Amino acid sequence: MLLTIGAIWLPLRVLIALVIFFALYLFAAKIVRAFLRPMPEDPDPEKVRVVSERFRCSICGAEVTMTAAPEGFDPEAPRHCREDMLLVVEAE
């Protein structure tokens, strides 16, 4: 019995296609699972305090105004352009 290259190559191509299909299936299933997670609950309005802090990005100049923070925690500077933003104005 003589095996040709085509006879060996066909099962190998089918195996490669199945591996690629399985990898794509796992990737798509992971993305779908991420969308199916429930949204986090809204914070309790009684445990949120009003703040008035403005932050500015030192690289591009974008500004963010923070208006609320969890009770008992000082708000952290948000990140923009991969750097912490600088505090510009803090309410007294």
N, C-alpha and C positions, 0 to 999 in steps of 0.2 A: 504494500500500500504506500503510495507516494503522496506525501503532504506538500502542498504548494504554499507559497507565501500568503496567497489570498485566503487559504483555509485557516491559517494561523492568525492572520491579521483581523479577520471578521469578528471572531469572539473577543479579541482584545479591544477592538473598537466598541463593541457592545458593552463590555465591562467598564471602559472609560466613560461612556455615555451614562451608564447607571450610577457611577460614582459622582459625576457632575450633577446629575438630576437629584440625587439624594442630598448633596451639599446645598444646592439651591433650595430644595424643599425645607431643609432645616433652617436656613437663613430666612426664608419667607415666613415660616411658622414663628420664629422668634420675633419678627417685626409685628405680626398679627397679635401675638400675645402681649406685646408692649401696648398696643392700642386697646386691648381688652381690660387692662388694669383700671380699677375704679379711681376716680378723681379724689384727691385728698379733701377732707372735710374743711369747710370754712372755719377760720378761728372764731372762738367765742368773742363776741363784741365787747363783753365786759372785761376781757383779759387783754384788750388792745388799748394802748395809750396813743394820744395824738402827739406827733413830733413834727418839727419843721426844720429839716436839714437839707441843704443843697450840697451836692457833690459835683466836681468837675474833673473830667479826664485830662490828665497832664499831657497827653499825646495829641489828641484831636480836638479837645475843647468841648466835647459833649457834656451837657449838664443833666443831672437827675435830681428831682426834689422828692424826698422821702416824707410821707405824711403820717404814717402809722408804724408802730413797732410793738412787739409783744411786751406785756407788762413785766418789768424787772430786768429787761435786757436792753443794752445800748445797741442801736443798729450798727451793723458793720458796714464799712465802705463797700459799695458794689464794685465789681470789676468791669473794666472796659478796655479794649485794645490790649488785653492780657495783663493789665496793671491795675492796682487798686486806685480808685478815684480819690481825689483830694477833697477834704471837707472845706467848703467855701463859707457857708453861713450856718450857724447853729442857734436855734431859738433859746432864749434864756428863761 
